[in-house]
Amino acid sequence: MLPVSLRQVSKRYQLDSIDVPALGNIDLDIFPNRFTVLSGPSGSGKTTLLNLIGCVDLPDSGEIIVAGQKVQALSDNALADFRLQHIGFIFQNFNLLPVLTAYENIEYPLLLAKVNANERKKRISALLDAVGLSEKSKHLPGQLSGGQRQRVAIARALATQPQLVLADEPTANLDSHTGAAIIALMRQMQRELAVSFVFSSHDPQVLAAADDAVMIRDGQITEIKRSAEVV
Ligand SMILES: Nc1ncnc2c1ncn2[C@@H]1O[C@H](COP(=O)(O)OP(=O)(O)OP(=O)(O)O)[C@@H](O)[C@H]1O
């Protein structure tokens, strides 16, 4: 099953009386267990596309199927549950809750998903270990570096064992050395856990790490480069 399939998807924004076309008639398949990057100039529609794939926003027309589910068929509540179960999110500004420790930030989606205490503890310990932060589990985000915060965010995104992880410019607020380490970590986690990752990025380092690169310009896909064999 494809993690994501879009057919003839269009999205416009209404800004005061101005109609802003953001995406036009997009057809896109995201393949399973691959690292896909959405790339294009500022304003080309990357975030809009990521928000549609992440079921954060709905298209004006066309069809979006995520993990076999037509997302437009779901009510708002069902969509929120669906996101929690199937999709992990990583943001450029990390979006950690400042009053919660690293451990508690990772635990948060597990509490929402009603995962039991033993299983929570097991998963969080394994994830803290995988992202190299076992020693920092009691630190608040304000006591961590940018790279360490993004590691916590990666662990949080993977905690619910989603099929799909989405990241909007995950290295934008990191220096290039830390960004490279974060990309390597995400690549490793993506392979180990056989998850599909979809990123938006301007960062050539992120593009270089991709299996599939989707080039976007003016709300249209101009090219899809699939670098390795398609399973
Ligand atoms: N909430 C909104 N209201 C009105 N117009 C919007 C809104 N969000 C995005 N747009 C417009 O839609 C188009 C696509 O924006 P989008 O944020 O998807 O681009 P992007 O490729 O992610 O850009 P960047 O790389 O700068 O983040 C742009 O013309 C933008 O100005």
The ligand as a MOL file (V3000), in Angstrom:
LIG
                    3D

  0  0  0     0  0            999 V3000
M  V30 BEGIN CTAB
M  V30 COUNTS 31 33 0 0 0
M  V30 BEGIN ATOM
M  V30 1 N -2.5190 31.0850 4.9050 0
M  V30 2 C -2.2640 31.6010 3.6920 0
M  V30 3 N -3.0100 32.6070 3.1930 0
M  V30 4 C -2.7690 33.1250 1.9660 0
M  V30 5 N -1.7790 32.7000 1.1430 0
M  V30 6 C -0.9890 31.7040 1.5990 0
M  V30 7 C -1.1760 31.1040 2.8860 0
M  V30 8 N -0.2310 30.1450 3.0610 0
M  V30 9 C 0.5080 30.1450 1.9320 0
M  V30 10 N 0.0650 31.0660 1.0510 0
M  V30 11 C 0.5880 31.3270 -0.3050 0
M  V30 12 O 0.5630 30.0770 -1.0160 0
M  V30 13 C 1.7460 29.9290 -1.8010 0
M  V30 14 C 2.4970 28.6710 -1.3590 0
M  V30 15 O 2.9820 28.8620 -0.0220 0
M  V30 16 P 3.7880 27.7370 0.7940 0
M  V30 17 O 3.9220 28.2230 2.2000 0
M  V30 18 O 3.1390 26.4310 0.5840 0
M  V30 19 O 5.2110 27.7720 0.0420 0
M  V30 20 P 6.6160 27.1270 0.4780 0
M  V30 21 O 7.1670 26.5150 -0.7640 0
M  V30 22 O 6.4460 26.2570 1.6560 0
M  V30 23 O 7.4630 28.4130 0.8560 0
M  V30 24 P 8.6980 28.5750 1.9080 0
M  V30 25 O 9.8200 27.7620 1.3320 0
M  V30 26 O 8.9750 30.0570 1.8590 0
M  V30 27 O 8.2190 28.0970 3.2400 0
M  V30 28 C 2.5400 31.2190 -1.6290 0
M  V30 29 O 2.1800 32.0830 -2.7020 0
M  V30 30 C 2.0340 31.7610 -0.2930 0
M  V30 31 O 2.1580 33.1750 -0.2760 0
M  V30 END ATOM
M  V30 BEGIN BOND
M  V30 1 1 1 2
M  V30 2 1 2 3
M  V30 3 2 2 7
M  V30 4 2 3 4
M  V30 5 1 4 5
M  V30 6 2 5 6
M  V30 7 1 6 7
M  V30 8 1 6 10
M  V30 9 1 7 8
M  V30 10 2 8 9
M  V30 11 1 9 10
M  V30 12 1 10 11
M  V30 13 1 11 12
M  V30 14 1 11 30
M  V30 15 1 12 13
M  V30 16 1 13 14
M  V30 17 1 13 28
M  V30 18 1 14 15
M  V30 19 1 15 16
M  V30 20 2 16 17
M  V30 21 1 16 18
M  V30 22 1 16 19
M  V30 23 1 19 20
M  V30 24 2 20 21
M  V30 25 1 20 22
M  V30 26 1 20 23
M  V30 27 1 23 24
M  V30 28 2 24 25
M  V30 29 1 24 26
M  V30 30 1 24 27
M  V30 31 1 28 29
M  V30 32 1 28 30
M  V30 33 1 30 31
M  V30 END BOND
M  V30 END CTAB
M  END
